[in-house]
Amino acid sequence: MRRYFRSPKDFASLFRKHFLTGVFVMIPFLAVAWIMGKIFAALWTLHLLIPEEWKPIYHFDPLVAQLLNFAITIGLTGVFAFLVSSLGWFSKRIIGVRVLAFLSTLVQRIPVVRAVFSSLNQLLKTMASGDKQQFSRVVYLEYPRKGTWALAFVTGPAKSPLGDKEKFINVYVPTTPNPTSGFHLVVPESEVRDSKMSVETAFKTILSLGLASDEAGAR
Protein backbone atom coordinates (compact mmCIF):
# COMPACT_ATOMS: atom_id res chain seq x y z
CA MET A 1 0.00 0.00 0.00
CA ARG A 2 1.25 3.43 -0.91
CA ARG A 3 2.14 5.62 2.04
CA TYR A 4 0.80 9.14 1.71
CA PHE A 5 2.38 10.44 4.91
CA ARG A 6 5.94 9.77 5.94
CA SER A 7 5.47 11.34 9.36
CA PRO A 8 2.87 13.11 11.50
CA LYS A 9 4.52 16.37 10.46
CA ASP A 10 3.71 15.65 6.80
CA PHE A 11 0.11 14.89 7.73
CA ALA A 12 -0.18 18.12 9.74
CA SER A 13 1.33 20.15 6.90
CA LEU A 14 -1.02 18.64 4.30
CA PHE A 15 -4.02 19.04 6.61
CA ARG A 16 -3.17 22.70 7.23
CA LYS A 17 -2.76 23.33 3.50
CA HIS A 18 -6.11 21.75 2.62
CA PHE A 19 -7.82 23.46 5.54
CA LEU A 20 -6.66 26.91 4.43
CA THR A 21 -7.66 26.13 0.84
CA GLY A 22 -11.09 25.11 2.08
CA VAL A 23 -11.40 28.34 4.05
CA PHE A 24 -10.61 30.47 1.00
CA VAL A 25 -13.07 28.47 -1.10
CA MET A 26 -15.75 28.90 1.55
CA ILE A 27 -15.29 32.63 2.24
CA PRO A 28 -16.80 33.92 -1.07
CA PHE A 29 -19.88 31.72 -0.61
CA LEU A 30 -20.28 32.84 3.01
CA ALA A 31 -19.98 36.46 1.91
CA VAL A 32 -22.73 35.99 -0.68
CA ALA A 33 -24.88 34.14 1.87
CA TRP A 34 -24.35 36.95 4.41
CA ILE A 35 -25.36 39.64 1.92
CA MET A 36 -28.42 37.69 0.80
CA GLY A 37 -29.33 37.08 4.45
CA LYS A 38 -29.22 40.81 5.17
CA ILE A 39 -31.42 41.52 2.16
CA PHE A 40 -33.87 38.76 3.13
CA ALA A 41 -34.00 40.03 6.73
CA ALA A 42 -34.78 43.54 5.50
CA LEU A 43 -37.53 42.21 3.25
CA TRP A 44 -38.90 40.10 6.11
CA THR A 45 -39.56 43.23 8.19
CA LEU A 46 -41.53 44.92 5.41
CA HIS A 47 -44.72 43.14 6.42
CA LEU A 48 -44.65 45.22 9.60
CA LEU A 49 -45.51 48.23 7.45
CA ILE A 50 -48.94 46.75 6.68
CA PRO A 51 -51.58 48.48 8.87
CA GLU A 52 -53.15 46.24 11.51
CA GLU A 53 -56.66 46.90 10.18
CA TRP A 54 -55.61 45.36 6.86
CA LYS A 55 -54.70 42.01 8.36
CA PRO A 56 -57.52 40.92 10.73
CA ILE A 57 -56.85 37.26 9.91
CA TYR A 58 -53.57 37.55 11.85
CA HIS A 59 -55.56 37.59 15.11
CA PHE A 60 -57.21 34.20 14.49
CA ASP A 61 -54.40 31.69 14.08
CA PRO A 62 -50.65 32.24 14.75
CA LEU A 63 -49.76 29.57 12.19
CA VAL A 64 -51.76 31.36 9.50
CA ALA A 65 -50.04 34.61 10.45
CA GLN A 66 -46.61 33.00 10.08
CA LEU A 67 -47.54 31.52 6.72
CA LEU A 68 -48.82 34.89 5.53
CA ASN A 69 -45.63 36.58 6.69
CA PHE A 70 -43.59 34.01 4.80
CA ALA A 71 -45.71 34.38 1.67
CA ILE A 72 -45.40 38.17 1.82
CA THR A 73 -41.63 37.91 2.23
CA ILE A 74 -41.31 35.54 -0.73
CA GLY A 75 -43.49 37.83 -2.81
CA LEU A 76 -41.46 40.91 -1.88
CA THR A 77 -38.24 39.02 -2.64
CA GLY A 78 -39.59 38.23 -6.10
CA VAL A 79 -40.56 41.86 -6.58
CA PHE A 80 -37.08 42.95 -5.48
CA ALA A 81 -35.41 40.56 -7.94
CA PHE A 82 -37.73 41.76 -10.70
CA LEU A 83 -36.95 45.42 -9.96
CA VAL A 84 -33.19 44.77 -10.02
CA SER A 85 -33.51 42.93 -13.34
CA SER A 86 -35.68 45.74 -14.68
CA LEU A 87 -33.02 48.24 -13.64
CA GLY A 88 -30.43 46.26 -15.60
CA TRP A 89 -32.71 46.18 -18.65
CA PHE A 90 -33.55 49.89 -18.31
CA SER A 91 -29.86 50.86 -18.01
CA LYS A 92 -29.21 49.46 -21.51
CA ARG A 93 -31.92 51.54 -23.17
CA ILE A 94 -31.31 55.04 -24.55
CA ILE A 95 -33.48 56.79 -21.99
CA GLY A 96 -31.98 54.67 -19.22
CA VAL A 97 -28.45 55.60 -20.25
CA ARG A 98 -29.41 59.28 -20.19
CA VAL A 99 -31.13 59.06 -16.80
CA LEU A 100 -28.21 57.20 -15.23
CA ALA A 101 -25.74 59.64 -16.77
CA PHE A 102 -27.73 62.53 -15.29
CA LEU A 103 -27.80 60.90 -11.84
CA SER A 104 -24.08 60.13 -12.07
CA THR A 105 -23.39 63.77 -12.88
CA LEU A 106 -25.34 64.88 -9.81
CA VAL A 107 -23.51 62.43 -7.53
CA GLN A 108 -20.12 63.42 -8.92
CA ARG A 109 -20.75 67.03 -7.91
CA ILE A 110 -20.57 66.04 -4.24
CA PRO A 111 -16.92 66.64 -3.21
CA VAL A 112 -16.19 63.56 -1.07
CA VAL A 113 -18.70 61.15 -2.55
CA ARG A 114 -17.62 61.65 -6.16
CA ALA A 115 -14.19 60.07 -5.62
CA VAL A 116 -15.65 56.93 -4.07
CA PHE A 117 -18.48 56.77 -6.61
CA SER A 118 -16.17 57.16 -9.60
CA SER A 119 -13.75 54.50 -8.36
CA LEU A 120 -16.47 51.97 -7.60
CA ASN A 121 -18.28 52.73 -10.84
CA GLN A 122 -15.14 52.16 -12.90
CA LEU A 123 -14.27 48.98 -11.00
CA LEU A 124 -17.75 47.50 -11.41
CA LYS A 125 -17.84 48.39 -15.11
CA THR A 126 -14.50 46.66 -15.60
CA MET A 127 -15.66 43.54 -13.74
CA ALA A 128 -19.03 43.47 -15.52
CA SER A 129 -17.58 43.94 -18.98
CA GLY A 130 -15.16 41.05 -18.59
CA ASP A 131 -12.67 43.01 -20.66
CA LYS A 132 -9.35 41.41 -19.79
CA GLN A 133 -7.53 44.12 -21.71
CA GLN A 134 -8.01 46.30 -18.63
CA PHE A 135 -5.39 44.08 -16.99
CA SER A 136 -3.55 42.80 -20.03
CA ARG A 137 -0.26 42.02 -18.29
CA VAL A 138 0.77 40.69 -14.92
CA VAL A 139 4.22 41.79 -13.84
CA TYR A 140 6.54 41.70 -10.85
CA LEU A 141 7.38 45.06 -9.35
CA GLU A 142 10.08 45.70 -6.76
CA TYR A 143 7.74 47.14 -4.14
CA PRO A 144 7.56 48.44 -1.42
CA ARG A 145 11.36 48.20 -1.06
CA LYS A 146 14.38 46.77 -2.80
CA GLY A 147 14.50 42.99 -2.71
CA THR A 148 10.75 42.59 -2.23
CA TRP A 149 8.64 41.78 -5.28
CA ALA A 150 4.90 42.30 -5.62
CA LEU A 151 2.41 41.22 -8.27
CA ALA A 152 1.06 44.14 -10.27
CA PHE A 153 -1.34 44.59 -13.17
CA VAL A 154 -0.40 46.82 -16.09
CA THR A 155 -3.36 49.08 -16.88
CA GLY A 156 -1.82 51.09 -19.72
CA PRO A 157 0.92 53.48 -20.82
CA ALA A 158 1.70 56.63 -18.85
CA LYS A 159 3.38 59.94 -19.51
CA SER A 160 6.82 60.37 -18.05
CA PRO A 161 6.57 62.38 -14.82
CA LEU A 162 10.11 63.62 -15.50
CA GLY A 163 9.35 64.80 -19.01
CA ASP A 164 12.05 62.61 -20.54
CA LYS A 165 11.78 59.95 -23.25
CA GLU A 166 11.84 56.96 -20.90
CA LYS A 167 8.77 54.76 -21.25
CA PHE A 168 6.47 54.69 -18.21
CA ILE A 169 3.42 52.53 -17.49
CA ASN A 170 0.46 52.62 -15.11
CA VAL A 171 0.34 49.64 -12.76
CA TYR A 172 -2.13 48.56 -10.12
CA VAL A 173 -0.69 46.82 -7.06
CA PRO A 174 -3.54 44.98 -5.28
CA THR A 175 -3.68 44.12 -1.61
CA THR A 176 -4.30 40.60 -0.36
CA PRO A 177 -6.66 38.89 0.16
CA ASN A 178 -8.88 41.73 -1.14
CA PRO A 179 -7.65 42.70 -4.63
CA THR A 180 -10.29 45.43 -5.02
CA SER A 181 -8.13 47.72 -2.89
CA GLY A 182 -4.55 48.61 -3.71
CA PHE A 183 -2.20 51.24 -5.06
CA HIS A 184 -1.84 52.96 -8.41
CA LEU A 185 1.78 53.60 -9.40
CA VAL A 186 3.48 55.15 -12.41
CA VAL A 187 6.77 53.31 -12.94
CA PRO A 188 9.38 52.95 -15.68
CA GLU A 189 8.62 49.91 -17.81
CA SER A 190 12.25 48.85 -17.47
CA GLU A 191 11.74 48.32 -13.73
CA VAL A 192 9.09 45.62 -14.03
CA ARG A 193 9.52 41.96 -14.92
CA ASP A 194 7.04 39.91 -16.88
CA SER A 195 5.52 37.24 -14.62
CA LYS A 196 4.33 35.03 -17.51
CA MET A 197 1.20 34.60 -15.41
CA SER A 198 -2.40 34.92 -16.56
CA VAL A 199 -4.75 37.44 -14.96
CA GLU A 200 -6.88 34.61 -13.54
CA THR A 201 -3.86 32.91 -11.97
CA ALA A 202 -2.68 36.20 -10.50
CA PHE A 203 -6.05 36.84 -8.87
CA LYS A 204 -6.11 33.27 -7.55
CA THR A 205 -2.64 33.77 -6.07
CA ILE A 206 -3.65 37.02 -4.37
CA LEU A 207 -6.94 35.68 -2.99
CA SER A 208 -5.24 32.55 -1.57
CA LEU A 209 -2.36 34.49 0.03
CA GLY A 210 0.04 32.71 -2.31
CA LEU A 211 -1.16 29.17 -1.56
CA ALA A 212 -2.44 28.76 -5.11
CA SER A 213 0.55 30.39 -6.77
CA ASP A 214 1.56 29.24 -10.23
CA GLU A 215 5.01 27.78 -9.70
CA ALA A 216 5.55 27.51 -13.42
CA GLY A 217 5.11 31.25 -13.83
CA ALA A 218 7.18 32.25 -10.81
CA ARG A 219 10.77 33.33 -11.12
C-alpha positions in Angstrom: 0.0 0.0 0.0 1.2 3.4 -0.9 2.1 5.6 2.0 0.8 9.1 1.7 2.4 10.4 4.9 5.9 9.8 5.9 5.5 11.3 9.4 2.9 13.1 11.5 4.5 16.4 10.5 3.7 15.6 6.8 0.1 14.9 7.7 -0.2 18.1 9.7 1.3 20.1 6.9 -1.0 18.6 4.3 -4.0 19.0 6.6 -3.2 22.7 7.2 -2.8 23.3 3.5 -6.1 21.7 2.6 -7.8 23.5 5.5 -6.7 26.9 4.4 -7.7 26.1 0.8 -11.1 25.1 2.1 -11.4 28.3 4.1 -10.6 30.5 1.0 -13.1 28.5 -1.1 -15.7 28.9 1.6 -15.3 32.6 2.2 -16.8 33.9 -1.1 -19.9 31.7 -0.6 -20.3 32.8 3.0 -20.0 36.5 1.9 -22.7 36.0 -0.7 -24.9 34.1 1.9 -24.4 36.9 4.4 -25.4 39.6 1.9 -28.4 37.7 0.8 -29.3 37.1 4.5 -29.2 40.8 5.2 -31.4 41.5 2.2 -33.9 38.8 3.1 -34.0 40.0 6.7 -34.8 43.5 5.5 -37.5 42.2 3.3 -38.9 40.1 6.1 -39.6 43.2 8.2 -41.5 44.9 5.4 -44.7 43.1 6.4 -44.6 45.2 9.6 -45.5 48.2 7.5 -48.9 46.8 6.7 -51.6 48.5 8.9 -53.1 46.2 11.5 -56.7 46.9 10.2 -55.6 45.4 6.9 -54.7 42.0 8.4 -57.5 40.9 10.7 -56.8 37.3 9.9 -53.6 37.5 11.9 -55.6 37.6 15.1 -57.2 34.2 14.5 -54.4 31.7 14.1 -50.7 32.2 14.7 -49.8 29.6 12.2 -51.8 31.4 9.5 -50.0 34.6 10.5 -46.6 33.0 10.1 -47.5 31.5 6.7 -48.8 34.9 5.5 -45.6 36.6 6.7 -43.6 34.0 4.8 -45.7 34.4 1.7 -45.4 38.2 1.8 -41.6 37.9 2.2 -41.3 35.5 -0.7 -43.5 37.8 -2.8 -41.5 40.9 -1.9 -38.2 39.0 -2.6 -39.6 38.2 -6.1 -40.6 41.9 -6.6 -37.1 43.0 -5.5 -35.4 40.6 -7.9 -37.7 41.8 -10.7 -36.9 45.4 -10.0 -33.2 44.8 -10.0 -33.5 42.9 -13.3 -35.7 45.7 -14.7 -33.0 48.2 -13.6 -30.4 46.3 -15.6 -32.7 46.2 -18.6 -33.5 49.9 -18.3 -29.9 50.9 -18.0 -29.2 49.5 -21.5 -31.9 51.5 -23.2 -31.3 55.0 -24.6 -33.5 56.8 -22.0 -32.0 54.7 -19.2 -28.5 55.6 -20.3 -29.4 59.3 -20.2 -31.1 59.1 -16.8 -28.2 57.2 -15.2 -25.7 59.6 -16.8 -27.7 62.5 -15.3 -27.8 60.9 -11.8 -24.1 60.1 -12.1 -23.4 63.8 -12.9 -25.3 64.9 -9.8 -23.5 62.4 -7.5 -20.1 63.4 -8.9 -20.7 67.0 -7.9 -20.6 66.0 -4.2 -16.9 66.6 -3.2 -16.2 63.6 -1.1 -18.7 61.1 -2.5 -17.6 61.6 -6.2 -14.2 60.1 -5.6 -15.7 56.9 -4.1 -18.5 56.8 -6.6 -16.2 57.2 -9.6 -13.8 54.5 -8.4 -16.5 52.0 -7.6 -18.3 52.7 -10.8 -15.1 52.2 -12.9 -14.3 49.0 -11.0 -17.7 47.5 -11.4 -17.8 48.4 -15.1 -14.5 46.7 -15.6 -15.7 43.5 -13.7 -19.0 43.5 -15.5 -17.6 43.9 -19.0 -15.2 41.1 -18.6 -12.7 43.0 -20.7 -9.4 41.4 -19.8 -7.5 44.1 -21.7 -8.0 46.3 -18.6 -5.4 44.1 -17.0 -3.6 42.8 -20.0 -0.3 42.0 -18.3 0.8 40.7 -14.9 4.2 41.8 -13.8 6.5 41.7 -10.9 7.4 45.1 -9.3 10.1 45.7 -6.8 7.7 47.1 -4.1 7.6 48.4 -1.4 11.4 48.2 -1.1 14.4 46.8 -2.8 14.5 43.0 -2.7 10.8 42.6 -2.2 8.6 41.8 -5.3 4.9 42.3 -5.6 2.4 41.2 -8.3 1.1 44.1 -10.3 -1.3 44.6 -13.2 -0.4 46.8 -16.1 -3.4 49.1 -16.9 -1.8 51.1 -19.7 0.9 53.5 -20.8 1.7 56.6 -18.8 3.4 59.9 -19.5 6.8 60.4 -18.0 6.6 62.4 -14.8 10.1 63.6 -15.5 9.3 64.8 -19.0 12.0 62.6 -20.5 11.8 60.0 -23.3 11.8 57.0 -20.9 8.8 54.8 -21.2 6.5 54.7 -18.2 3.4 52.5 -17.5 0.5 52.6 -15.1 0.3 49.6 -12.8 -2.1 48.6 -10.1 -0.7 46.8 -7.1 -3.5 45.0 -5.3 -3.7 44.1 -1.6 -4.3 40.6 -0.4 -6.7 38.9 0.2 -8.9 41.7 -1.1 -7.7 42.7 -4.6 -10.3 45.4 -5.0 -8.1 47.7 -2.9 -4.6 48.6 -3.7 -2.2 51.2 -5.1 -1.8 53.0 -8.4 1.8 53.6 -9.4 3.5 55.1 -12.4 6.8 53.3 -12.9 9.4 52.9 -15.7 8.6 49.9 -17.8 12.2 48.8 -17.5 11.7 48.3 -13.7 9.1 45.6 -14.0 9.5 42.0 -14.9 7.0 39.9 -16.9 5.5 37.2 -14.6 4.3 35.0 -17.5 1.2 34.6 -15.4 -2.4 34.9 -16.6 -4.7 37.4 -15.0 -6.9 34.6 -13.5 -3.9 32.9 -12.0 -2.7 36.2 -10.5 -6.0 36.8 -8.9 -6.1 33.3 -7.5 -2.6 33.8 -6.1 -3.7 37.0 -4.4 -6.9 35.7 -3.0 -5.2 32.6 -1.6 -2.4 34.5 0.0 0.0 32.7 -2.3 -1.2 29.2 -1.6 -2.4 28.8 -5.1 0.5 30.4 -6.8 1.6 29.2 -10.2 5.0 27.8 -9.7 5.5 27.5 -13.4 5.1 31.2 -13.8 7.2 32.2 -10.8 10.8 33.3 -11.1 
